[in-house]
């Protein structure tokens, strides 16, 4: 069987109106049907659909852990990835690999016995595939409301959030999300890993994953650049997103770089610089 790209044309809203059910075919089956129809053959299809809708409880749960800080323990550096995935496969590259990397990054820091100045907090998000719901709810609860342009006291205490969610490839650099003031900082942090292929700092934005929840409120939130490998063509939201897509060496490289970035952010004298944004109201 070939690659089946799962999709959904329905609204994510709980009060959305019902829509016509969808079936998805892989290319081999679909094009065979087309050939038969073009040849004037009669075709009959039989399909069975079984679904369960769990509408009573819409609660999503994030998983949170941290390494307490020392002299700046009330300030926070965060890292994370998302747990949920699409239904066609096991969600290995989207985003179990990201979860594995951030967990390994924290394990590395614990194993070498670091005592970070700032508290290091790792979060595995839920609801990312439904609209980055888990991280948006967390940011709104703890840091501020992007729609009201208001913030909470903890808003001034978070230095940065680092995210990994673009497959199982090596880290090649980092998106700066339009924040050019972090370029010399990130260039210095990447320099020890240039020989591992991590060299790029780009002013470009990238979206559609949990760092956006932080960035849209003005908190420095970043996604690492990763090797695409087969992510866009084979594993992203498909039936091919399985354990066989994992390269352990790539994940080890990514874990080391993420651990280093988080450590440096937790140890520097100042928090990371922020982009200028419209003035916020204090809640």
N, C-alpha and C positions, 0 to 999 in steps of 0.2 A: 504494500500500500504506500502511496506517495504522501507528500506533506499536505496536511489539512490545516488551513489557517482559520482558527476560530474567530468569530466576530459576533457582533450583536447590534442590531439597528434600533433596539428599544431604549426608552428612557431609563435612567438609573433611579429616578424618583420613586419613592414608595407609593405615592398616590397617582402614578402614571396610568393611563388607560391601557387595557390589554391590546396587544398587537398580534398579527398573524404569526404562528410558530415558524421557525426557520430550520431547514435541514442543510447541512453542508456536505459537499462531495469532494473527494480529491480529484485532481485533474484527469487521471486515467479513466475514472468512471464517467465523469462529466463529458469528456470529449468523445467517448464511445457512444454515449446517448446522442450527442450531436451528429455523429457520423451516421448512425442508424436512421435518425430523423431525416437527414439530408438524402439518404438513399430511399426514402419513402416507406420505411418499415414501420409497422405498428409496435408501439412500446407500451408496456404496462409496468408500473412500479408499485411495490408494496413496502410500506414503512411503518414502524412502530415507535412511538415516542412516549416515554415515561418520565415525568418530572415531579419534583417535590418542591413546594414553595414554603419556606419557613418565614412567615411574615409576622409572627407573634413577637419576636424579639429581634430588634435591629441593632443590638449592641455589638460593637467591635471591640476587641481587646488588644492593646499593645503590651509588649513585654519589655520591662525596663530594669536595668541593672547599672551599677556605677562603682567606680573607684573613688573613694572620698579624697578631696584635696587637703592641702595643708594650710599655708598662710593665706591663700586666696580661695578657700574652700567654698565660699558663697558664690563664686563665679563658676561658670559651667562651660565645658567643651563637649559637644555631642557628636556621635557618629551613629549611622543606622542603615537599615535596608528593610525591605518589606517581605512579609511572610506569605501573603495570599497569592494565588496564581489562577490561571485559566484552567478549564476543566479537561482539555484534550489530552494532557499529559501530567507529569508530576511537578512541573514548574521549576525544574532544576536551574536553568540559566535566568529565569524570571520568577522568583529571585532568590532561590535557595542558595546559590553561589554567593550572592551578596551577603546574605545572613551568615554564611559560613566564614566569609572574610572578616566581617566586623567582629564576630565572636572570637576568631583567631587573633585579630589585632589586640583585643582586650586581654586575651589569654597570654599573649607575648608580653604585654606590659606587666601583667601580674607575675609572670614567671621570672622576669628579670628584676622584680622587686622595686619598681619605680614608686616614688612618692610625689605625685604630681602636685603642683601648687594649686591649680584649679581642679575642681571635681570633674572627672571624666564619666559621662553618662552615655550608655549604649541603649538604643531602642530598636526593637524589631516591630515594624508597623503592620497593622492590619488595614484592610479596606483601600489599599493603594489602587487596585485595579478598578474600583468603583468610583474613583475620583479623588485619590490621595486623602481619603476620609480620616484615616487614623492619625496621620501627622497634622492635618489641618485642625482636627479637634484638639489635639495636644497643644499645639501652638496657641489656639484661641483660649484654652483653659489656663495656660501657664504664662503666656507672654503678651497676648493682645489680640484685638479684633481688627482684621484688615479692612473690613467693610465700614466700620465706625471710625477707622483711623485712630484707635485708642490703644494704650498699652498699659501693662501691669508692672509693678516694681521689678519683677524678675527679668523684664525686657532689657534692662540695663546691666544685667549680670551674665548674659550669655555671650560668649565670645564668637563661637562659630558652630556650624553643623556641617559634617562631611557625610556624603551619601555614596552608595555603590549599587547601581541598578542598570547596567547595560550589558549583561551577559557574563560569560565566564572567562573573558580574555584578560590579558595583562593590562595593568594601568600604564598608559602612555603619557599622562599629564593630567591637567585639571582645567575645567571651565571656570573662569573668574566671575561670570554673571555680571559683566559690565563694571566690575569693581577693580579698576586698574591700580589702585593703591596697594593691593595685595600682591602685585606681580613680583616686585623684588623679594618679598618674603617667600613666596611660593617657589621662585626660581632657586633661592638658596636652599630651601627644604628639598627640592628635587635633585639638586646637584649630586649628592652621594649616590643617587640611583640612576644617573644618566647612562651608566654602562649596562643597566638592566632594561634600557629602552624607554625610561620615563623622562621626557625632556621638555614637554610642551606646556606652556601657560598661554591660554587664549582668552581674550576679552569677551569672546562669544558667550551667549546664553544657551543653555539647553533646558528643556522642560520635561513635563509629563512624569515626574517622579517626586519623591518626598522632600527634596531640598527646596522645591518651589514654595512649600508651605512656610518656610523660614524666610526665604528671599523676598516674597511678596509683602512681608511685614517689615522689611528692612534689616532683618538679622542676616549676617553673612552665612549664606547656605550654598554649598558647593557639591557638584557631582564630578567624579573623576572621569577622565577620558579613558576608554578601554578599547582594546582590539575588538573589532566587530566580529571576527571569525564568521560563524554561520548564524549569528544572532538574528539579523534582519531577514535572511533568506531561508532559514530552516527552523530555528528554535523559538523565536519570539511569538508567543500566543499560538503555538501549533502543537500537533500530536508528536512532534519530534523533541519536545523540550524535556529530555530525560537525562539520567545520570551519565549516559554514554557521551554527552557533550562536554564533560568536565575534563580539564587538563590540570592535574594537581600542581604542577610547577607554576602555572599562571596564577592560580589562587594563592600560592605561597608568596609569590612576588607582590601581589596586590595586598596581602595581609601585612607584609613588612612595611610597605609604603604607607598604608593607612595608619598603622601603629605609630610610625615616625611623625606623620603630620599631626595626629592627635596629641602626641607627647609634646611636640614643639609648641603647639597652640596652648597647651596647658601650662607650659613652663615659662613662656616669654613674659616680660614685665608688663606689657600692655596687651589689652585685648586687640583682636584684629580690627583694622579700620573698616568703617561702614560707608556705604553709598549715601549721598544726600537724598533725602526723601521728604515729601510734604510733612509739615509739622503734625505730630501726633498729640492726642489728648490723653492726659493721665486719667485712668479709671479710678 
